[in-house]
Amino acid sequence: MMSCGQNRETLAAYLDGEVTSAQASAFEQHLRNCTECATEIAILMSTRRSMKAARARFAPTSQFRQKVKAQIAPRGRRYFSLRMLPIAIAALAVVIVASSMLLVPVDPDRKP
Amino acid sequence: MDRVFFEQLAMPLFDQLFNHACWLTGDRTEAEDLVQETYAKALKGFAAFAEGTNLRAWMFRILRNTFLTSKSGLAARNTDSLEDEVSPEESVSHAVTPELILMRSQNEQALFAALESLSVNYRQIILLCEVEEMSYREIAQVLDVPLGTVMSRLARARAALRVALSANVSQEVR
């Protein structure tokens, strides 16, 4: 409780925008004549301004963000699944065979 | 389909939740575990989440409840139950004038140090109000307490922050 009889909770609620317009007007009237409450409001406002920097004080790493994203990603969009391994191996084998056929030297004297 | 919807709604809160988790735990690794568990629990419970209700408050509530059941959360709970009974206003040094506190509150580093020294209950309600800019109703949802408790706890937390700031000033004056 302030020495003027003002409740600290009401004072903070005014600053937080949690009072009715009638309560706000009455409090603003009181503020004009009460130095103690005006100082209190100034401290609360200053604290609020400085506190804004606390919002971005700790930032997550991009690796951690990707980890959580992968954890909640829709099942069809999973980056890689072990169930896909045999298909991946078969596809790789086809690519290797196809490339080796292309690399076989062509004999220009060979008749068709 | 639920996963797609969940990802769209929940991922924009990622930075906020991580920052809040760091403030609660004071440790990046613990904060990562906490956020990861929060997302896992939220995804699991998303089917029961009613569309149109406040997702941000819901996610912060899951984060808080997960923290409170963790090792450091349990330790913090034991300390908090004792600290909340103390009236911080009685501890403010009369040698520290409001003008000095006003000056001190403009110094971010001093303010952060004071905030870190507070009990988890006080630190969290200040962060929800001042940093996350939540309404009293949202804070009540996150903390699962009545509106009246939000008002009184917030007033005590702000007073405790002032005590912590004035303690710093007193130490420097000596």
Contacts between the chains, C-beta under 8 A, distances in Angstrom:
chain1	res1	chain2	res2	distance
A	8	B	155	5.0
A	8	B	158	7.9
A	8	B	159	7.3
A	9	B	151	4.8
A	9	B	152	6.4
A	9	B	154	7.7
A	9	B	155	4.6
A	12	B	151	7.6
A	12	B	154	6.3
A	12	B	155	5.8
A	12	B	158	6.4
A	13	B	136	7.7
A	13	B	151	6.5
A	16	B	129	6.6
A	16	B	135	8.0
A	16	B	136	7.0
A	18	B	135	7.2
A	18	B	136	5.3
A	18	B	151	8.0
A	39	B	98	4.7
A	39	B	99	7.6
A	39	B	102	7.0
A	40	B	98	7.5
A	42	B	102	5.8
A	43	B	98	6.4
A	43	B	101	5.8
A	43	B	102	5.0
A	43	B	105	5.8
A	43	B	162	7.3
A	44	B	158	7.0
A	46	B	102	5.8
A	46	B	105	4.4
A	46	B	106	5.4
A	47	B	105	4.5
A	47	B	111	6.7
A	47	B	130	7.2
A	47	B	158	7.7
A	47	B	161	7.1
A	48	B	130	5.5
A	49	B	106	7.6
A	50	B	105	6.0
A	50	B	106	5.9
A	50	B	107	7.2
A	50	B	108	5.0
A	50	B	111	4.9
A	51	B	111	6.7
A	51	B	115	7.9
A	51	B	126	7.5
A	51	B	130	4.3
A	51	B	131	5.9
A	52	B	130	8.0
A	52	B	131	7.4
A	53	B	108	5.0
A	53	B	112	8.0
A	54	B	19	7.9
A	54	B	23	7.2
A	54	B	112	6.6
A	54	B	115	7.0
A	54	B	127	6.9
A	54	B	130	7.6
A	54	B	131	5.0
A	55	B	16	7.7
A	55	B	19	6.5
A	55	B	131	4.9
A	55	B	132	7.8
A	56	B	15	7.7
A	56	B	19	6.8
A	57	B	19	6.4
A	57	B	22	7.3
A	57	B	23	7.6
A	57	B	112	7.2
A	58	B	18	6.5
A	58	B	19	4.8
A	58	B	22	3.6
A	58	B	23	7.3
A	58	B	28	7.1
A	58	B	31	7.1
A	59	B	15	6.7
A	59	B	18	7.4
A	59	B	19	7.4
A	60	B	14	6.6
A	60	B	15	6.5
A	60	B	18	4.2
A	60	B	32	7.6
A	60	B	35	7.5
A	64	B	18	7.7
A	64	B	32	5.5
A	64	B	35	7.9
A	65	B	14	6.3
A	67	B	36	7.3
A	68	B	14	6.9
A	68	B	35	6.8
A	68	B	36	5.9
A	68	B	39	5.4
A	69	B	7	7.3
A	69	B	11	6.7
A	71	B	36	6.9
A	71	B	39	6.5
A	71	B	40	6.7
A	71	B	43	7.9
A	72	B	3	6.4
A	72	B	6	6.3
A	72	B	7	5.5
A	72	B	10	7.1
A	72	B	11	7.8
A	72	B	39	5.7
A	72	B	40	8.0
A	72	B	43	5.2
A	73	B	3	6.9
A	73	B	7	6.7
A	74	B	1	8.0
A	74	B	3	4.2
A	74	B	4	5.1
A	74	B	7	7.2
A	75	B	3	7.0
